[in-house]
Amino acid sequence: MDFTLPPEIESLRLRTRAFVEEHVLPLESDPMNFSEHENIPDARLAPVREKAKKAGLWAPQSPKEYGGMDLPMVAWAVMYEEAARSLFGPLVFNCMAPDDGNMNVLKKLGTPAQKDKWLKPIVEGKVRSSFAMTEPAPGGGSDPSMIKTYAEKKGDIWKIYGRKWFITGADGASHFILAARTSDDKRKGITTFLYHKDQPGWKIVRRIEIMGPEEHGGHCELEFDGLEVHESDILSGIGDGLKVVQVRLGPARLTHCMRWLGWSKRCMEIAQEYVNRREGFGVKLADRESVQMKLGEVGHNIQIGRLLTMHAAWKLDQGDYARKEVSMAKVHMANTLHQAADVAIQLQGARGYSKDTVAEWVYRAARAARLVDGADEVHKMVLAKFMREEGRDFWRWSAGNRV
């Protein structure tokens, strides 16, 4: 296997790195750039996003005709990792969740008219979007087939009733993708609908407070009381909701891993800078074997995560769903991110626990990583299922001969 980056992707990596260094990292040094929800306000983000557009570093997952870069996923992995050296990098380049996943699924499954109406404004950065799937118990969560929110057909209009919660980015989003039940069929009972925030028949019940920091638009509870959606705004087709979820969530989980790689490396950067200059009892922290072991273990796990992520990205580029590869990367990187932030805090002592560095921000964000887009336990169950079904072929090489 050749892990050499093609010249055009290496150029993209270097351009992204330079842009983050010059234009994005300085944003973190100004406390005013952290809003009440600990994320950068739109007014302060907008000028840097315009610079990213002019630099040709914008919407890497989206069609060129709408202003995106239309890159393969292997290139996403390279760019997203560099972008996430800064907390704000993915937002600057328009490759942050949930917009990132929504743009990708609309690109793949939307009709030409739906792409013009729903995708183009997100790519252009004119609106934000949200994906409304998760529900309070006994509704759908990691198992979307349990969705209780339902839609009733009235002519060419569907009326939707139900409740969703922990919907990322809902407060401030204009475009929504909503999963609702349209029949009791186990495989074809869920349909996805597109709607605009100004359509009547729904509301945000509350913005749920979390450990934080929050993504733009928070995590909200939504109520639907007769939201009307025209049949032309059904994504993919009636009963195709589980397909839409699968098409969206596989790549979306992997893009989380790409961003977490960047944040993990940033934590190590902060930790190494500190231990290289801090002395205690006549010895630099960097010269202590116990410190070296902590840093070495995290470095080891980050590199494993990079290889898992790149392998899954490559398989997705080949047209494979890469379900087990994505699950492996997701579990590993969620835990590696938490470890990287924890080690960075521990090695800095009280400074690490303070807001003098971004390590504590990453630490709180990292705890959510083991839950979002499927908890660790769910992904391990997926892997166990594949092992049971495939036996020794669970570990086969994609291009190799089976023995």
PyMOL commands that set and color helices and strands:
alter all, ss='L'
color gray80, all
select helices_A, chain A and resi 7-29+31-33+42-54+64-66+73-83+89-92+99-109+112-123+144-146+231-233+241-277+285-287+289-317+323-348+350-353+359-369+376-395
alter helices_A, ss='H'
color red, helices_A
select strands_A, chain A and resi 129-132+150-154+157-168+175-181+190-196+202-207+219-230+234-235+279-280+283-284
alter strands_A, ss='S'
color yellow, strands_A
deselect
rebuild
show_as cartoon
